[in-house]
């Protein structure tokens, strides 16, 4: 019995998160963990899947550079940064 080729997890996740209902469910599940850094990493994955940081920046009226800093591992982001 031959197994089908495996699918790259990151590509699968990106494709899945392109669907708004899946992205919302993903973020809700991550929010249940009550971990700000984990949530912001998840939000970055959703942003990438939904068209990228530049598209998100234009949509929310924030600079692309500011969003990259917010989502950076060294950026020390907080929820208050997003409001």
N, C-alpha and C positions, 0 to 999 in steps of 0.2 A: 504494500500500500504506500503510495507516494504522497507526501504531504505537500500542500500548496506552498508556494514561496511565502516567506514571512513578510509582513508589512512593517515598515519603519514606524515606530510609535509616534514620533514627533510629527511626521507627515500625516498620519492618521488623525492625530489630535487636531492639527491645524485644519484639516479638511472638515472634521466634525464641528469645530468651533466657528466655522463660517455660517452655520445655521443659527439664527438668533435664539431659537428655543433651546438648543443644545448649549450655546454660550451662556445663557441665563442660568440654566440648570447647573452648569459647571461652576459658575461664580457663587451660586447659592450654596452648593456643597462645600466649597472652599470657605465661605463665610462661617459655616457651622464650626469650623476649626478655631475660630476667634484668634487668628494669627495675622496681624497686619502685613507683615512681610510676605507671607505666603499668599495672601489675597492680592497684593500688588503684583507679585510674580504671575499669578493667574490672570490678572487684568492685562498684563503685558502680552501674555499668550493670546488672549482674546483680541486685543488690539492688532497684533500681528496677523492673526487669521482674518480679521475683518477689513484688512486693507493697509495696515501699517500705522506706524506712529505719526507720520506726516498727515495722513488722512484724519486720524483722531485729533491731532493738534488743530487742524483747520476747522473741524466740527465743533470743538469746545472753545475755540478762541484762545488757545495757548500756544506758545512757541514750541516747535519740534524739539529744540535743544532742552527746554525746561522739562518736557515729558521724558526725554531720554534720561535726564538726571533723576527725575522722580522714580523711574523704573530701574535705575541702575542699582547693582548690588552695593555699591559704595555711596549711593545717594541718600541713605538714611531717610527714606520716605515715611510719611505718616498720612493717615486718612485726612487730616486737616489740610494737607497740601492740595488735595483734590477738590476741596470745596471753595 
